[in-house]
Amino acid sequence: MQRAVSSELWTHFIFLKDYILLPFYLIAIFIIFNRFCNAKYPVGHPWRTYFKNGFRVKIAGAIFIGLAYQYYYRGGDTSAFFYHANVINSALNESIFKWLNLVLGIPKGYDGAYLSYISQMIWYGVPNSYFVCSITAVVNIFTFNSFLPSSVIFGALSFSGNWAMFRTFAKQYPKYTRGIAIATLFIPSTVVWGSGIFKDTICLSALGWLTYGAFNMLVERKVNFKNIIILVCSVYVLSIVKVYILLSFAPALLLWISFIYTQRINGRFKRVIVKLFVTSFCLGGILLLVNVFAADLGRYSLDNIVETSDITRTYIFQVSQTDDASSYSLGNFDPTINGMLSKLPLAVNVTLFRPYLWEAKKPMVF
């Protein structure tokens, strides 16, 4: 079925209503936040400063990226998610049952009773993207379908997962609380791209709760209904939105938890043997899972990852030839696993630290 959607609906999504409503939502959110903070982290608590500043930065990031997409990028994924959400919520004019069916993605694409809505949504039937649209639709009900207030709520909900990850690591390694806070709460790119209406916002939050739930159940042995729900929901969300994140993160998480247990083994030789066994088991497990989920991984499956890497490299090189582009190059390498591994140190540097200040060719990148 051909679905025609005007691009103007995606390029203009912040209106006067947003600026009128935003202060009220900010006041309400910060009142709730301050009460929670004072109850859980009173003055003198070592985590209080991180909690308060982390939340403020998250909310600022949500507003900033929303304004950037409206006035700089002129639309993008975030506005498309928001547009789809408003189409879903327009079904409330007919009945709450139609709205609920659309939120859950139940109707078939050819269902005549829903054709007027489905025909407006190019992501209907695309599970990972439509899931974000459905979440946004629910949030939009509480913000009168206004973009900036919805972005702020996304930021607040996302912070809960970031904070759950911080709590997990800070509790285990109290000597490194400051570094853990920087890694989980204050990395600029995750603050910006993980705070607004994005897939990454949902995935980062789910990762935090997955870490929290797994640690509580497997290390602290708190096997209760709350932690089971946290674990199941986190895994479900990641499997729907970006399954490759789950498949790459889960072995590392299990490896970390296993190493915590091995520290309790008496004898250095025994600990080394157990660690080698656990590491081999985790590596074998990830290879098995990647093969099982090959269809869902698509271009990131083992069969396609080398080709995908080469295509991405070529694209980035072509972009770097334009005058105003801010990009990078790892140099030439063979499109093989060994060729990719040879560029691993440079790739890690790009991921964590670039672009450097002197490489920023656009005001937004700077």
Secondary structure by P-SEA (a helix, b strand, c coil): cbbbbbcccccccccaaaaaaaaaaaaaaaaaaaaaaaacccccccaaaaaaaaaaaaaaaaaaaaaaaaccccccaaaaaaaaaaaaaccccccaaaaaaaaacccccccccccccccccccccccaaaaaaaaaaaaaaaaccccaaaaaaaaaaaaaaaaaaaaaaaaacccaaaaaaaaccccaaaaaaaccccaaaaaaaaaaaaaaaaaaacccccccaaaaaaaaaaaaaaaaccaaaaaacaaaaaaaaaaaaaaacccaaaaaaaaaaaaaaaaaaaaaaaaaacccccccccccaaaaaaaaaaaaaaaaacccccccccccccccaaaaaaaaaaaaaaaccccccccccccccc
